[in-house]
């Protein structure tokens, strides 16, 4: 970079639960000591300000902010840099301001909610002596033109300086950096608009600073790091000269401006500075040439084709290259006496390399699954020769029977684990989904399995896993039992499953751990020690749980209700929806859903940690993430263009009022006849002063006050998927099989996001003027919530059948429920709509015996049934 950038201030954002999976995990585990080290690494890496954010529905953000900042204050090497307190909630910002040392920066305030709120927050920021980030956002929305950027910033400046008396040197404007080269003509001048707005701010608003998120400008070229880095460098080269003072940018991945190849620099500057109408097309013409390292033209390296065939097979497996696998497999077959020796020799040697690299963290799941696809193509080619010779296959390291338990239909995670185990020479007998315990035990006996693996996603699956363990004990099994899936945990396995079975029971956190656990369990020399160690750990967990029962931390149901949430229903009048009853959407346009995809969970499906789009530039997993993302984009285009999937939905609204912890739905607006009741659970955990024990019913107007409404929805993007999955299965293509399932799931979530937006703006219309960008939608900055049965705010899956009856979801959207309340197709989302502006996501957590009994009475079922339905929420 050129000399003026020496004054540029880099803001680090890894101490942000929304921006760093590692940091979020540490905070949720209350491992604050290690979380502090994340801040230290940022400072050591050159961050001159650290942005700290704890906004998450499952966190007490105020408490976390206060605790973390106090810890940072005791670390001189960290405390020497300013802190940017980042939150969408003022209470969290103020909690941070009360305990931060030195001068802090508040991120952020704006005119979005109007002048009165803006002035109120500014005065409080000034009272604490902090600087403030002011977004170019007003009552009409985000500023996207030069005129709007400057007008909003000037209006904000005048209010702050002339009316509030805010020190102008403590004002940091963010005039919004947006993506250029999107193919949309209106976006072409976004880079110029920011640069010119910066000039106007520096010229006309004395002492004010300018900041922004630099990576946004190159978003259109995600997956092409060299081009993105060149765009960042070019943008900063001009923006810093215009007066930009600070921003979020990875300095370690910033190309030196003078080192950018001349042709690339010229075309990037044409785009960033909007110097010609065909700038985007011209940059696209050469972009693919620079996907190699350091922005130099990429040339396909085929030198590996000159190596011996065994090395070529290894290279193909490690790199996931299938182009030459058949001819190389045939060449190898000609070299061996028997075709099985190709599998036992070079193919397994290659897969061992894959396994070693994966175990060492040098390969990641998407790459491993691609390797498995190449391996299967080679084995499939050899299979007829092996059968003709009537030879047996290569001896496996061990056999594992795997199944998604009865009532559950989710199998992406199980399939990934199966692929990884196969890559490490385990024979996997996959029984599929919704498998009864009797079929699992029979298969284990029939195949002389070395271990059994159970998977499940929904909470009722936990109870079914307990049943499988119990039946294994009753049947005299001693086969090791592995437990995995999104809702499972080490603690649940230790407390609920392990006591039912005298054999080895082990929780497997993810696919990266599966090989190590399975290999140990089939090892004569290692198994006994491993089993004894795990048993001792689980015994210790149970003893500690018994010694400190969570029921001691609960208040009575009566006390919890006395501390209920009390949203303002006097000043707030609920909006009547545009219709009551249901509305059906058949063949909803998939293209409309694509912009609403949240890609971060997609990468987590493949066990790639990090937030999108930052993960594409991650030093560790970035290369794998970019390759996976490119494949996903290509398949997504096919899904949309060729209509692989059909999107169907049904939404509905009903007159409603709260009666205690229930919400009564009525047949009509006169509210004389009850249609049904929705039953909700209340938090019973002890709360500190000022925090309520929430229940969803608290956010619906009580009976006898004002008329209110509640909504419901069921959406799916899973119709049509089976024929494509069958095609991939026939081709032994696990990679595309998993990729399609993951994309279908993301589209379903995007469908839920899009329908909720339309509910807020059209169908219910309580936020008709809402104008949020994608990032704000993902961060749930909107008013109202859409909690789903089986999730933290309403953890009882058994409320789902009543929702489906109200919506007639099976007939109208083609979505069925299994006996354990899982949805088919699996790419489906359902839930309720709540509209009160104070409603928010929360977790019910553990409930006491008093609430269990009362809830059973409200539901009209016995307490044992309720305990089966909400077992994970029962206090120990």
Helices and strands as residue ranges (DSSP letters): G 3-7, E 9-16, H 21-28, H 32-44, E 49-53, H 61-73, H 76-79, E 82-86, H 90-97, E 105-109, H 115-127, E 131-135, E 137-138, E 141-142, H 146-158, I 159-164, G 168-170, E 171-174, G 185-187, H 190-204, E 209-211, G 214-221, H 225-242, E 246-247, G 251-253, G 257-259, H 262-272, H 279-287, G 288-290, G 293-295, G 303-306, H 309-319, H 325-335, H 340-342, I 343-347, H 348-359, H 365-389, E 398-404, H 412-423, E 426-430, H 437-446, E 451-455, H 460-474, E 480-484, H 490-492, I 493-497, G 498-500, E 505-507, H 511-521, H 527-547, G 550-553, H 557-562, E 581-588, H 590-594, H 599-605, G 614-617, H 622-641, E 646-659, E 662-666, E 674-679, G 696-699, E 708-719, H 721-730, H 734-758, I 759-763, H 774-778, G 797-799, H 800-807, H 809-813, E 816-817, E 823-824, E 828-833, H 849-859, H 863-869, G 871-873
